[in-house]
Amino acid sequence: MTDLYHYIISYIVDGKIIIYGPAYSGRETVYSNASLLIQNVTRKDAGTYTLHIIKRGDETREEIRHFTFTLYLETPKPYISSSNLNPREAMEAVRLICDPETLDASYLWWMNGQSLPVTHRLQLSKTNRTLYLFGVTKYIAGPYECEIRNPVSASRSDPVTLNLLHGPDLPRIYPSFTYYRSGENLDLSCFTESNPPAEYFWTINGKFQQSGQKLFIPQITRNHSGLYACSVHNSATGKEISKSMTVKVSGPCHGDLTESRS
């Protein structure tokens, strides 16, 4: 016996005698077939065990066997932490981490309930615990799930979707009629795709008119003819873009109208 400090238990077949060593904890039982039972195992019990067999007879023979015992605990329910859950579209990188860090476990990632797509915008760390997203677009905004797995159990996180900040796109003005008659109401609306929602501003001939998505001018006259522009601004992305249209107001007579809105 080379390491008495780690000596657990011995069984002498002749006489059925059991000898307890310094490492015996009261949870170990040895049997005549050389098997060892450990009850209520903990992570401290994991490791390499040595079986030392001494056969006595006409001549003494010794056999030594080694085996490794690994204890796998039930995996905890993971959660995803992030360096930035509100990235600007195609401009910022995001780091997703599968927590908690778990020993003797592997990590898997899912996007939209499926395995990660093959793209240069997604990259895993060596341990797979961290997922890097480069230049996030709406196609890889999620939802994401991570899974912690070992040979005895597996647990998956709740889904996490990135709040992608984008836009505004080029706005659209409705209706897009160019010609109006004097006395009609001018009722214009401006639309754009943006997250967070964009701020809207109207100008006429380069002069600020009002803010808001709608522009309403009752009973317009020829003086209202000019270049109408809707500008949209996203405070999160810092992007601003505008769309303009020409409005021409004719006199009250139908004969003055050079083009209809048909």
Secondary structure, DSSP 8 states (H G I E B T S, - for coil): ---GGG--EEEETTTTEEEE-TT--S-EEE-TTS-EEE-S--GGG-EEEEEEEEE-SSS-EEEEEEEEE---------EEEES-SS-BTTT--EEEEEES--TT-EEEEEETTEE----TTEEE-TTSSEEEE-S--GGG---EEEEEEETTEEEE---B----BB-----EEES---EEETT--EEEEEE---BS--EEEEEETTEEEEESSEEEESS--GGG-EEEEEEEEETTTTEEEEEEEEEEEE-SSGGG-SS---
